[in-house]
């Protein structure tokens, strides 16, 4: 005797349309892009912290601050486009310095 999963308990919608498949793909891409943006912020801030710890580096500090500000700005804009509006949690989580936040004003 074989058993079949009840239709109302299956994870797949009964009538999956092309729009449903596309929506799932778009959500997955949004999540992946947010992850990449978060890693970009981490990398930029880590470079700035390394410079501050050593006092020197191949790139001037002002460029590191500007790069960190660009990464943070892009990440925050992307989050807002996805409906995630709370910046305070992001600032705390990534420990974004005030100096970087001050450069998040109007962009060209």
SVG drawing of the C-alpha trace seen along z (x, -y; Angstrom):
<svg xmlns="http://www.w3.org/2000/svg" viewBox="-6 -66 57 68">
<polyline fill="none" stroke="black" stroke-width="0.4" points="0.0,0.0 1.4,-3.5 0.5,-6.7 0.2,-10.1 0.7,-13.4 -2.6,-15.2 -2.9,-18.0 -3.7,-20.6 -0.4,-19.8 2.0,-19.9 4.4,-22.9 3.8,-23.4 0.8,-25.5 -1.9,-23.5 -1.8,-25.8 1.7,-27.2 1.7,-30.0 4.6,-31.6 4.0,-34.7 4.4,-32.6 7.7,-31.1 8.9,-34.6 7.9,-36.0 9.9,-33.3 12.9,-34.0 12.7,-37.8 12.4,-37.3 15.5,-35.0 17.5,-37.6 16.5,-40.4 17.6,-38.3 20.9,-37.4 21.5,-41.1 20.9,-42.2 23.4,-39.6 26.0,-40.9 25.3,-44.5 25.8,-43.5 29.1,-41.8 30.2,-44.9 29.5,-47.0 31.4,-44.6 34.4,-44.6 34.5,-48.4 34.2,-48.9 36.8,-46.2 39.3,-48.0 38.6,-51.3 39.1,-49.6 42.3,-47.9 43.6,-51.3 42.7,-52.9 44.4,-50.0 47.6,-50.2 47.7,-53.9 48.7,-53.4 47.8,-51.6 48.1,-51.7 44.9,-53.8 44.3,-57.2 41.9,-57.1 39.6,-59.6 39.1,-57.2 38.3,-54.3 35.7,-56.5 34.2,-57.5 34.1,-53.8 32.4,-52.7 29.9,-55.5 29.1,-54.4 28.6,-50.8 26.4,-51.8 24.3,-54.2 23.7,-51.6 22.8,-48.9 20.4,-51.2 18.7,-52.3 18.3,-48.7 16.8,-47.7 14.3,-50.6 13.3,-49.5 12.6,-46.0 10.4,-47.6 13.0,-47.3 13.1,-50.8 14.8,-50.5 18.3,-52.0 19.1,-51.9 19.4,-48.1 21.8,-48.2 23.9,-50.9 24.2,-49.0 24.8,-45.6 27.6,-46.8 28.9,-49.3 28.9,-52.1 31.0,-55.0 29.5,-58.5 32.1,-59.7 30.8,-57.3 27.1,-58.2 27.9,-61.9 28.7,-61.3 25.4,-59.7 23.8,-63.0 22.7,-63.9 24.4,-61.9 25.3,-63.0"/>
</svg>
